[in-house]
Amino acid sequence: SNGDVLEVTTSKECEGIYAKTITLFDLVKAVPNPTTGPFDIYLPTNDSSVEIGIYTVTGMLISKSVYTIENGKVHLDLGKEAAGVYFVRIQSNPLETIKIIKK
């Protein structure tokens, strides 16, 4: 799973340990996009939560909240919003903004 640590050792202590954190993605990504409402945002971070704002194409804020990151992703839903283009602003380091298309 994303964020797990893989360790490789041998029976000989002098050979040491090789450890690597598993990262399944490098970029912030929304899936599915376009969406009919529900979608996940995959975040390449080890943080446990993130603040996310959702904006209309005209810049009007329609939602802003702190979400728990579970298994490297946050679940969002635009089901109650009209079809169109939305911008999701993720308060991470660095700040990320992605475009979501709602069908």
N, C-alpha and C positions, 0 to 999 in steps of 0.2 A: 504494500500500500504506500501511497505517497507519504513521505515523511519518516518512514521506517528506516532503521539503520541496518545495513548488511555488513556483517563482520566475518572475515576469513582468517582462521588461525590454523596452525599445524601442531603436531605433538611436541615440536621442539620450541621451547620458550625463546631461544635466541633468535628465531626467525620473525618474531614480532606479530603484530595484528594489523590487518588491512581493514579499515572501516570506511564505508561510504553511505551517505544519506541518499535515499531514493527520491528522485524528483521526476515525476511523470510528465511535467510540462515546464516550459520556460517563460511563457507569456500569459498574461491575463486573457482568458478566452470565455465567451458565452456560448452555451450549447443548449438547445438548438437556437439558431439564429439564421433566418427569421423564426419567430415563435407565434403560437396561437395564444400564449399567455404565460405558462410556467417555463422557466429556464434556469440553468445553473451557471454560475460564474466560477471558473476555476482560477485559483490564486496561487502563484508560486511563492508561498510564504510559510513560515512556521508559526505565525501569529495565531492566537486562538479566536480573535474577533476582529471585525473591521467595520468602519462607518461607511455606509453607501447611500448616496443620494440619486434619485431618479428624476430626470428633467425632460420636459417636452422639447421639441425642436425649437420652440420660441424662447426657451430658457426658464420656463416656469417650473418651480420645484413641485413635484407631486408626491414625493415620499422621501423621507430621510430617517435612517435608523442605524443602530449598531447591530450587526449580525454575527452569530457564532459561525466560525469556519469549521466545518466537519469534513474530514477526509479531503482537505484541500479545496473545498468548494462551499459556496453559499447558494441557497435556493431562493429564487425570487419569482414573483408572479405579476404579470401585467394583465391578467384576465379581466379586470374591471375597467381597464382603460380602452380608449378607442384605438382602432387600427392606425398605425403611423410609425414615425421614427422617434425613438427615445434615446437619451444619453444617460449612461450609468457612470457616475463619478465615484471612484473608489479612493478613499482616503488612506492610501498606503504610501510606502516610500520606495519609489517615487509615486506621485499622484498619477492615477490612471483614469482615463475616460474612454469608454467604449460605446459604440453605436449598436442599438438593438432595434430590429424591425419587428413590429407586431402586425400580424396578418388579420 
